[in-house]
Amino acid sequence: MADIVKVFIIAGIALIISGLCLHLSGKIPGIGRLPGDILMKKESFTLYIPITTCFLISMALSLSFLLWNRN
């Protein structure tokens, strides 16, 4: 039971961090409007799916965790 609680806590923290990164990505130059990001605008509807941005953030986090765990 305690293992499931730890997984939920870690997943929640990861979601909060990724949400903050996506929220702030419009304020960081070069992040958020990369080639590969999907932007569809209609009359009263806008859909934005930052595929490339999420991939780069994922790679940066994976690299940082890999380097952190080597010590």
Number of C-alpha atoms within 10 A of each C-alpha: 5 6 8 9 10 11 11 11 12 12 12 12 12 12 12 12 12 15 12 11 18 17 12 12 16 12 11 10 8 10 18 22 16 12 10 11 14 13 11 9 9 7 5 5 7 9 10 12 13 19 14 17 21 17 11 12 15 13 12 12 12 12 12 11 11 11 10 9 8 6 5
